[in-house]
Amino acid sequence: MEVLLKELNQNIKQLIDIIENANQSVFNAREAARYLKISYDSLLRYTRIGAIEHVRNGTSYLYKKEYLDRWLEKNRRGAV
């Protein structure tokens, strides 16, 4: 029962993320990492080497949703 509740809670959190991201067109680095389901450090590493398109805003990075979607499509792995 406890396992089912944890799984349900996790599914609810994922749905909330999907709903919140559906209307968002620009992400900061933390939001972009969560959207891509990669670590914040990985996102910054990909950003620094130019693997993920971004816009520099002073000392921070901004990511358009279309850039992130393009990166996801390019880096999609086949289902196992």
Distance bins in CASP14 RR format, pairs under 12 A and 6 or more apart:
PFRMAT RR
TARGET T0000
AUTHOR 0000-0000-0000
RMODE 2
METHOD distances of the structure
MODEL  1
1 7 0 0 0 0 0 1 0 0 0 0 0
1 8 0 0 0 0 0 1 0 0 0 0 0
2 8 0 0 0 0 0 1 0 0 0 0 0
2 9 0 0 0 0 0 1 0 0 0 0 0
3 9 0 0 0 0 0 1 0 0 0 0 0
3 10 0 0 0 0 0 1 0 0 0 0 0
4 10 0 0 0 0 0 1 0 0 0 0 0
4 11 0 0 0 0 0 1 0 0 0 0 0
5 11 0 0 0 0 0 1 0 0 0 0 0
5 12 0 0 0 0 0 1 0 0 0 0 0
6 12 0 0 0 0 0 1 0 0 0 0 0
6 13 0 0 0 0 0 1 0 0 0 0 0
7 13 0 0 0 0 0 1 0 0 0 0 0
7 14 0 0 0 0 0 1 0 0 0 0 0
8 14 0 0 0 0 0 1 0 0 0 0 0
8 15 0 0 0 0 0 1 0 0 0 0 0
9 15 0 0 0 0 0 1 0 0 0 0 0
9 16 0 0 0 0 0 1 0 0 0 0 0
10 16 0 0 0 0 0 1 0 0 0 0 0
10 17 0 0 0 0 0 1 0 0 0 0 0
11 17 0 0 0 0 0 1 0 0 0 0 0
11 18 0 0 0 0 0 1 0 0 0 0 0
12 18 0 0 0 0 0 1 0 0 0 0 0
12 19 0 0 0 0 0 1 0 0 0 0 0
13 19 0 0 0 0 0 1 0 0 0 0 0
13 20 0 0 0 0 0 1 0 0 0 0 0
13 34 0 0 0 0 0 1 0 0 0 0 0
14 20 0 0 0 0 0 1 0 0 0 0 0
14 21 0 0 0 0 0 1 0 0 0 0 0
14 34 0 0 0 0 0 1 0 0 0 0 0
14 35 0 0 0 0 0 1 0 0 0 0 0
14 37 0 0 0 0 1 0 0 0 0 0 0
15 21 0 0 0 0 0 1 0 0 0 0 0
15 22 0 0 0 0 0 1 0 0 0 0 0
16 22 0 0 0 0 0 1 0 0 0 0 0
16 34 0 0 0 0 0 1 0 0 0 0 0
17 24 0 0 0 0 0 1 0 0 0 0 0
17 27 0 0 0 0 0 1 0 0 0 0 0
17 31 0 0 0 0 1 0 0 0 0 0 0
17 33 0 0 0 0 0 1 0 0 0 0 0
17 34 1 0 0 1 0 0 0 0 0 0 0
17 35 1 0 0 1 0 0 0 0 0 0 0
17 36 0 0 0 0 0 1 0 0 0 0 0
17 37 0 0 0 0 1 0 0 0 0 0 0
18 24 0 0 0 0 0 1 0 0 0 0 0
18 34 0 0 0 0 0 1 0 0 0 0 0
18 35 0 0 0 0 1 0 0 0 0 0 0
18 37 0 0 0 0 0 1 0 0 0 0 0
20 27 0 0 0 0 0 1 0 0 0 0 0
20 31 0 0 0 0 1 0 0 0 0 0 0
20 34 0 0 0 0 1 0 0 0 0 0 0
20 35 0 0 0 0 1 0 0 0 0 0 0
20 65 0 0 0 0 0 1 0 0 0 0 0
21 27 1 0 0 1 0 0 0 0 0 0 0
21 31 1 0 0 1 0 0 0 0 0 0 0
21 32 0 0 0 0 1 0 0 0 0 0 0
21 34 0 0 0 0 1 0 0 0 0 0 0
21 35 1 0 1 0 0 0 0 0 0 0 0
21 36 0 0 0 0 0 1 0 0 0 0 0
21 37 0 0 0 0 0 1 0 0 0 0 0
21 63 0 0 0 0 0 1 0 0 0 0 0
21 65 1 0 0 1 0 0 0 0 0 0 0
21 68 0 0 0 0 1 0 0 0 0 0 0
21 69 0 0 0 0 0 1 0 0 0 0 0
22 35 0 0 0 0 0 1 0 0 0 0 0
22 65 0 0 0 0 1 0 0 0 0 0 0
22 69 0 0 0 0 0 1 0 0 0 0 0
23 65 0 0 0 0 1 0 0 0 0 0 0
24 31 1 0 0 1 0 0 0 0 0 0 0
24 32 0 0 0 0 0 1 0 0 0 0 0
24 34 0 0 0 0 0 1 0 0 0 0 0
24 35 0 0 0 0 1 0 0 0 0 0 0
24 62 0 0 0 0 0 1 0 0 0 0 0
24 63 0 0 0 0 0 1 0 0 0 0 0
24 64 0 0 0 0 0 1 0 0 0 0 0
24 65 1 0 0 1 0 0 0 0 0 0 0
24 66 0 0 0 0 0 1 0 0 0 0 0
24 68 0 0 0 0 0 1 0 0 0 0 0
24 69 0 0 0 0 0 1 0 0 0 0 0
25 31 0 0 0 0 0 1 0 0 0 0 0
25 32 0 0 0 0 0 1 0 0 0 0 0
25 35 0 0 0 0 0 1 0 0 0 0 0
25 62 0 0 0 0 0 1 0 0 0 0 0
25 63 0 0 0 0 0 1 0 0 0 0 0
25 64 1 0 0 1 0 0 0 0 0 0 0
25 65 1 0 1 0 0 0 0 0 0 0 0
25 66 0 0 0 0 1 0 0 0 0 0 0
25 67 0 0 0 0 0 1 0 0 0 0 0
25 68 0 0 0 0 0 1 0 0 0 0 0
25 69 0 0 0 0 0 1 0 0 0 0 0
26 32 0 0 0 0 1 0 0 0 0 0 0
26 35 0 0 0 0 0 1 0 0 0 0 0
26 54 0 0 0 0 0 1 0 0 0 0 0
26 55 0 0 0 0 1 0 0 0 0 0 0
26 57 0 0 0 0 1 0 0 0 0 0 0
26 60 0 0 0 0 0 1 0 0 0 0 0
26 61 0 0 0 0 0 1 0 0 0 0 0
26 62 1 0 1 0 0 0 0 0 0 0 0
26 63 1 0 0 1 0 0 0 0 0 0 0
26 64 1 0 1 0 0 0 0 0 0 0 0
26 65 1 0 0 1 0 0 0 0 0 0 0
26 66 0 0 0 0 1 0 0 0 0 0 0
26 67 0 0 0 0 1 0 0 0 0 0 0
26 68 0 0 0 0 0 1 0 0 0 0 0
27 33 0 0 0 0 1 0 0 0 0 0 0
27 34 0 0 0 0 1 0 0 0 0 0 0
27 35 1 0 1 0 0 0 0 0 0 0 0
27 36 0 0 0 0 1 0 0 0 0 0 0
27 40 0 0 0 0 0 1 0 0 0 0 0
27 43 0 0 0 0 1 0 0 0 0 0 0
27 47 0 0 0 0 0 1 0 0 0 0 0
27 52 0 0 0 0 0 1 0 0 0 0 0
27 54 0 0 0 0 1 0 0 0 0 0 0
27 55 0 0 0 0 0 1 0 0 0 0 0
27 57 0 0 0 0 0 1 0 0 0 0 0
27 60 0 0 0 0 0 1 0 0 0 0 0
27 61 0 0 0 0 1 0 0 0 0 0 0
27 62 1 0 0 1 0 0 0 0 0 0 0
27 63 1 0 1 0 0 0 0 0 0 0 0
27 64 1 0 0 1 0 0 0 0 0 0 0
27 65 1 0 0 1 0 0 0 0 0 0 0
27 66 0 0 0 0 0 1 0 0 0 0 0
27 67 0 0 0 0 1 0 0 0 0 0 0
27 68 1 0 0 1 0 0 0 0 0 0 0
27 69 0 0 0 0 0 1 0 0 0 0 0
27 71 0 0 0 0 0 1 0 0 0 0 0
28 34 0 0 0 0 0 1 0 0 0 0 0
28 35 0 0 0 0 0 1 0 0 0 0 0
28 40 0 0 0 0 0 1 0 0 0 0 0
28 43 0 0 0 0 0 1 0 0 0 0 0
28 44 0 0 0 0 0 1 0 0 0 0 0
28 47 0 0 0 0 0 1 0 0 0 0 0
28 54 0 0 0 0 0 1 0 0 0 0 0
28 55 0 0 0 0 0 1 0 0 0 0 0
28 57 0 0 0 0 1 0 0 0 0 0 0
28 59 0 0 0 0 0 1 0 0 0 0 0
28 60 1 0 0 1 0 0 0 0 0 0 0
28 61 1 0 0 1 0 0 0 0 0 0 0
28 62 1 0 0 1 0 0 0 0 0 0 0
28 63 1 0 0 1 0 0 0 0 0 0 0
28 64 0 0 0 0 0 1 0 0 0 0 0
28 68 0 0 0 0 0 1 0 0 0 0 0
29 35 0 0 0 0 0 1 0 0 0 0 0
29 36 0 0 0 0 0 1 0 0 0 0 0
29 38 0 0 0 0 0 1 0 0 0 0 0
29 39 0 0 0 0 0 1 0 0 0 0 0
29 40 1 0 0 1 0 0 0 0 0 0 0
29 41 0 0 0 0 0 1 0 0 0 0 0
29 42 0 0 0 0 0 1 0 0 0 0 0
29 43 1 0 1 0 0 0 0 0 0 0 0
29 44 1 0 0 1 0 0 0 0 0 0 0
29 45 0 0 0 0 0 1 0 0 0 0 0
29 46 0 0 0 0 0 1 0 0 0 0 0
29 47 1 0 0 1 0 0 0 0 0 0 0
29 48 0 0 0 0 0 1 0 0 0 0 0
29 52 0 0 0 0 0 1 0 0 0 0 0
29 54 0 0 0 0 1 0 0 0 0 0 0
29 55 0 0 0 0 0 1 0 0 0 0 0
29 56 0 0 0 0 0 1 0 0 0 0 0
29 57 0 0 0 0 0 1 0 0 0 0 0
29 59 0 0 0 0 0 1 0 0 0 0 0
29 60 1 0 0 1 0 0 0 0 0 0 0
29 61 1 0 1 0 0 0 0 0 0 0 0
29 62 0 0 0 0 1 0 0 0 0 0 0
29 63 1 0 0 1 0 0 0 0 0 0 0
29 68 0 0 0 0 0 1 0 0 0 0 0
30 36 0 0 0 0 0 1 0 0 0 0 0
30 38 0 0 0 0 0 1 0 0 0 0 0
30 39 0 0 0 0 0 1 0 0 0 0 0
30 40 1 0 1 0 0 0 0 0 0 0 0
30 41 0 0 0 0 0 1 0 0 0 0 0
30 43 0 0 0 0 1 0 0 0 0 0 0
30 44 0 0 0 0 0 1 0 0 0 0 0
30 60 0 0 0 0 0 1 0 0 0 0 0
30 61 0 0 0 0 0 1 0 0 0 0 0
30 62 0 0 0 0 0 1 0 0 0 0 0
30 63 0 0 0 0 0 1 0 0 0 0 0
31 40 0 0 0 0 0 1 0 0 0 0 0
31 43 0 0 0 0 1 0 0 0 0 0 0
31 60 0 0 0 0 0 1 0 0 0 0 0
31 61 0 0 0 0 0 1 0 0 0 0 0
31 62 0 0 0 0 1 0 0 0 0 0 0
31 63 0 0 0 0 1 0 0 0 0 0 0
31 64 0 0 0 0 0 1 0 0 0 0 0
31 65 0 0 0 0 0 1 0 0 0 0 0
31 68 0 0 0 0 1 0 0 0 0 0 0
32 38 0 0 0 0 1 0 0 0 0 0 0
32 39 0 0 0 0 0 1 0 0 0 0 0
32 40 0 0 0 0 1 0 0 0 0 0 0
32 42 0 0 0 0 0 1 0 0 0 0 0
32 43 1 0 1 0 0 0 0 0 0 0 0
32 44 0 0 0 0 1 0 0 0 0 0 0
32 46 0 0 0 0 1 0 0 0 0 0 0
32 47 0 0 0 0 1 0 0 0 0 0 0
32 52 1 0 0 1 0 0 0 0 0 0 0
32 53 0 0 0 0 0 1 0 0 0 0 0
32 54 0 0 0 0 1 0 0 0 0 0 0
32 55 0 0 0 0 0 1 0 0 0 0 0
32 60 0 0 0 0 0 1 0 0 0 0 0
32 61 1 0 0 1 0 0 0 0 0 0 0
32 62 0 0 0 0 1 0 0 0 0 0 0
32 63 1 0 1 0 0 0 0 0 0 0 0
32 64 0 0 0 0 1 0 0 0 0 0 0
32 65 0 0 0 0 1 0 0 0 0 0 0
32 67 0 0 0 0 1 0 0 0 0 0 0
32 68 1 0 1 0 0 0 0 0 0 0 0
32 69 0 0 0 0 0 1 0 0 0 0 0
32 71 0 0 0 0 1 0 0 0 0 0 0
32 72 0 0 0 0 0 1 0 0 0 0 0
33 39 1 0 0 1 0 0 0 0 0 0 0
33 40 1 0 1 0 0 0 0 0 0 0 0
33 41 0 0 0 0 1 0 0 0 0 0 0
33 42 1 0 0 1 0 0 0 0 0 0 0
33 43 1 0 1 0 0 0 0 0 0 0 0
33 44 0 0 0 0 1 0 0 0 0 0 0
33 45 0 0 0 0 0 1 0 0 0 0 0
33 46 0 0 0 0 1 0 0 0 0 0 0
33 47 0 0 0 0 0 1 0 0 0 0 0
33 52 0 0 0 0 0 1 0 0 0 0 0
33 61 0 0 0 0 0 1 0 0 0 0 0
33 63 0 0 0 0 1 0 0 0 0 0 0
33 68 0 0 0 0 1 0 0 0 0 0 0
33 71 0 0 0 0 0 1 0 0 0 0 0
34 40 0 0 0 0 1 0 0 0 0 0 0
34 42 0 0 0 0 0 1 0 0 0 0 0
34 43 0 0 0 0 1 0 0 0 0 0 0
34 63 0 0 0 0 0 1 0 0 0 0 0
34 68 0 0 0 0 0 1 0 0 0 0 0
35 43 0 0 0 0 1 0 0 0 0 0 0
35 52 0 0 0 0 0 1 0 0 0 0 0
35 63 0 0 0 0 1 0 0 0 0 0 0
35 64 0 0 0 0 0 1 0 0 0 0 0
35 65 1 0 0 1 0 0 0 0 0 0 0
35 67 0 0 0 0 0 1 0 0 0 0 0
35 68 1 0 1 0 0 0 0 0 0 0 0
35 69 0 0 0 0 1 0 0 0 0 0 0
35 71 0 0 0 0 0 1 0 0 0 0 0
35 72 0 0 0 0 1 0 0 0 0 0 0
36 42 0 0 0 0 1 0 0 0 0 0 0
36 43 1 0 0 1 0 0 0 0 0 0 0
36 44 0 0 0 0 0 1 0 0 0 0 0
36 46 0 0 0 0 1 0 0 0 0 0 0
36 47 0 0 0 0 0 1 0 0 0 0 0
36 51 0 0 0 0 0 1 0 0 0 0 0
36 52 0 0 0 0 1 0 0 0 0 0 0
36 63 0 0 0 0 1 0 0 0 0 0 0
36 65 0 0 0 0 0 1 0 0 0 0 0
36 67 0 0 0 0 0 1 0 0 0 0 0
36 68 1 0 1 0 0 0 0 0 0 0 0
36 69 0 0 0 0 1 0 0 0 0 0 0
36 70 0 0 0 0 0 1 0 0 0 0 0
36 71 1 0 0 1 0 0 0 0 0 0 0
36 72 1 0 0 1 0 0 0 0 0 0 0
36 73 0 0 0 0 0 1 0 0 0 0 0
36 74 0 0 0 0 0 1 0 0 0 0 0
36 75 0 0 0 0 1 0 0 0 0 0 0
36 76 0 0 0 0 0 1 0 0 0 0 0
37 43 0 0 0 0 0 1 0 0 0 0 0
37 68 0 0 0 0 0 1 0 0 0 0 0
37 71 0 0 0 0 0 1 0 0 0 0 0
37 72 0 0 0 0 1 0 0 0 0 0 0
37 75 0 0 0 0 0 1 0 0 0 0 0
38 44 0 0 0 0 0 1 0 0 0 0 0
38 45 0 0 0 0 1 0 0 0 0 0 0
38 46 1 0 0 1 0 0 0 0 0 0 0
38 47 0 0 0 0 0 1 0 0 0 0 0
38 51 0 0 0 0 0 1 0 0 0 0 0
38 52 0 0 0 0 1 0 0 0 0 0 0
38 63 0 0 0 0 0 1 0 0 0 0 0
38 68 0 0 0 0 0 1 0 0 0 0 0
38 71 0 0 0 0 1 0 0 0 0 0 0
38 72 0 0 0 0 0 1 0 0 0 0 0
38 75 0 0 0 0 1 0 0 0 0 0 0
39 45 0 0 0 0 1 0 0 0 0 0 0
39 46 0 0 0 0 0 1 0 0 0 0 0
40 46 0 0 0 0 0 1 0 0 0 0 0
40 47 0 0 0 0 0 1 0 0 0 0 0
40 61 0 0 0 0 0 1 0 0 0 0 0
41 47 0 0 0 0 0 1 0 0 0 0 0
41 48 0 0 0 0 0 1 0 0 0 0 0
42 48 0 0 0 0 0 1 0 0 0 0 0
42 49 0 0 0 0 0 1 0 0 0 0 0
42 51 0 0 0 0 0 1 0 0 0 0 0
42 52 0 0 0 0 1 0 0 0 0 0 0
42 71 0 0 0 0 0 1 0 0 0 0 0
42 75 0 0 0 0 0 1 0 0 0 0 0
43 49 0 0 0 0 0 1 0 0 0 0 0
43 50 0 0 0 0 0 1 0 0 0 0 0
43 51 0 0 0 0 1 0 0 0 0 0 0
43 52 1 0 0 1 0 0 0 0 0 0 0
43 54 0 0 0 0 1 0 0 0 0 0 0
43 61 0 0 0 0 1 0 0 0 0 0 0
43 63 0 0 0 0 1 0 0 0 0 0 0
43 67 0 0 0 0 0 1 0 0 0 0 0
43 68 0 0 0 0 1 0 0 0 0 0 0
43 71 0 0 0 0 1 0 0 0 0 0 0
44 50 0 0 0 0 0 1 0 0 0 0 0
44 51 0 0 0 0 0 1 0 0 0 0 0
44 52 0 0 0 0 1 0 0 0 0 0 0
44 54 0 0 0 0 0 1 0 0 0 0 0
44 60 0 0 0 0 0 1 0 0 0 0 0
44 61 1 0 0 1 0 0 0 0 0 0 0
44 63 0 0 0 0 0 1 0 0 0 0 0
45 51 0 0 0 0 1 0 0 0 0 0 0
45 52 0 0 0 0 1 0 0 0 0 0 0
45 61 0 0 0 0 0 1 0 0 0 0 0
46 52 1 0 1 0 0 0 0 0 0 0 0
46 53 0 0 0 0 0 1 0 0 0 0 0
46 54 0 0 0 0 1 0 0 0 0 0 0
46 61 0 0 0 0 0 1 0 0 0 0 0
46 63 0 0 0 0 0 1 0 0 0 0 0
46 67 0 0 0 0 0 1 0 0 0 0 0
46 68 0 0 0 0 0 1 0 0 0 0 0
46 71 1 0 0 1 0 0 0 0 0 0 0
46 72 0 0 0 0 0 1 0 0 0 0 0
46 74 0 0 0 0 0 1 0 0 0 0 0
46 75 0 0 0 0 1 0 0 0 0 0 0
47 53 0 0 0 0 1 0 0 0 0 0 0
47 54 1 0 1 0 0 0 0 0 0 0 0
47 55 0 0 0 0 0 1 0 0 0 0 0
47 56 0 0 0 0 1 0 0 0 0 0 0
47 60 0 0 0 0 0 1 0 0 0 0 0
47 61 1 0 1 0 0 0 0 0 0 0 0
47 62 0 0 0 0 0 1 0 0 0 0 0
47 63 0 0 0 0 1 0 0 0 0 0 0
47 67 0 0 0 0 0 1 0 0 0 0 0
47 68 0 0 0 0 0 1 0 0 0 0 0
47 71 0 0 0 0 0 1 0 0 0 0 0
48 54 0 0 0 0 1 0 0 0 0 0 0
48 56 0 0 0 0 0 1 0 0 0 0 0
48 61 0 0 0 0 1 0 0 0 0 0 0
50 56 0 0 0 0 0 1 0 0 0 0 0
50 61 0 0 0 0 0 1 0 0 0 0 0
50 67 0 0 0 0 0 1 0 0 0 0 0
50 71 0 0 0 0 0 1 0 0 0 0 0
51 67 0 0 0 0 0 1 0 0 0 0 0
51 68 0 0 0 0 0 1 0 0 0 0 0
51 70 0 0 0 0 0 1 0 0 0 0 0
51 71 1 0 0 1 0 0 0 0 0 0 0
51 74 0 0 0 0 1 0 0 0 0 0 0
51 75 0 0 0 0 1 0 0 0 0 0 0
52 61 0 0 0 0 1 0 0 0 0 0 0
52 62 0 0 0 0 0 1 0 0 0 0 0
52 63 1 0 0 1 0 0 0 0 0 0 0
52 64 0 0 0 0 0 1 0 0 0 0 0
52 66 0 0 0 0 0 1 0 0 0 0 0
52 67 1 0 0 1 0 0 0 0 0 0 0
52 68 1 0 0 1 0 0 0 0 0 0 0
52 69 0 0 0 0 0 1 0 0 0 0 0
52 70 0 0 0 0 1 0 0 0 0 0 0
52 71 1 0 1 0 0 0 0 0 0 0 0
52 72 0 0 0 0 1 0 0 0 0 0 0
52 74 0 0 0 0 1 0 0 0 0 0 0
52 75 0 0 0 0 1 0 0 0 0 0 0
53 61 0 0 0 0 0 1 0 0 0 0 0
53 62 0 0 0 0 0 1 0 0 0 0 0
53 63 1 0 0 1 0 0 0 0 0 0 0
53 64 1 0 0 1 0 0 0 0 0 0 0
53 65 0 0 0 0 0 1 0 0 0 0 0
53 66 0 0 0 0 1 0 0 0 0 0 0
53 67 1 1 0 0 0 0 0 0 0 0 0
53 68 0 0 0 0 1 0 0 0 0 0 0
53 69 0 0 0 0 0 1 0 0 0 0 0
53 70 1 0 0 1 0 0 0 0 0 0 0
53 71 1 0 0 1 0 0 0 0 0 0 0
53 74 0 0 0 0 0 1 0 0 0 0 0
54 60 0 0 0 0 1 0 0 0 0 0 0
54 61 1 0 1 0 0 0 0 0 0 0 0
54 62 1 0 0 1 0 0 0 0 0 0 0
54 63 1 0 1 0 0 0 0 0 0 0 0
54 64 0 0 0 0 1 0 0 0 0 0 0
54 66 0 0 0 0 0 1 0 0 0 0 0
54 67 1 0 0 1 0 0 0 0 0 0 0
54 68 0 0 0 0 1 0 0 0 0 0 0
54 70 0 0 0 0 0 1 0 0 0 0 0
54 71 0 0 0 0 0 1 0 0 0 0 0
55 61 1 0 0 1 0 0 0 0 0 0 0
55 62 1 0 1 0 0 0 0 0 0 0 0
55 63 1 0 0 1 0 0 0 0 0 0 0
55 64 1 0 0 1 0 0 0 0 0 0 0
55 66 0 0 0 0 0 1 0 0 0 0 0
55 67 0 0 0 0 1 0 0 0 0 0 0
56 62 1 0 0 1 0 0 0 0 0 0 0
56 63 0 0 0 0 0 1 0 0 0 0 0
57 63 0 0 0 0 0 1 0 0 0 0 0
61 67 0 0 0 0 0 1 0 0 0 0 0
61 68 0 0 0 0 0 1 0 0 0 0 0
62 68 0 0 0 0 0 1 0 0 0 0 0
63 69 0 0 0 0 0 1 0 0 0 0 0
63 70 0 0 0 0 0 1 0 0 0 0 0
63 71 0 0 0 0 1 0 0 0 0 0 0
63 72 0 0 0 0 0 1 0 0 0 0 0
64 70 0 0 0 0 1 0 0 0 0 0 0
64 71 0 0 0 0 0 1 0 0 0 0 0
65 71 0 0 0 0 0 1 0 0 0 0 0
65 72 0 0 0 0 0 1 0 0 0 0 0
66 72 0 0 0 0 0 1 0 0 0 0 0
66 73 0 0 0 0 0 1 0 0 0 0 0
67 73 0 0 0 0 0 1 0 0 0 0 0
67 74 0 0 0 0 0 1 0 0 0 0 0
68 74 0 0 0 0 0 1 0 0 0 0 0
68 75 0 0 0 0 0 1 0 0 0 0 0
69 75 0 0 0 0 0 1 0 0 0 0 0
69 76 0 0 0 0 0 1 0 0 0 0 0
70 76 0 0 0 0 0 1 0 0 0 0 0
END
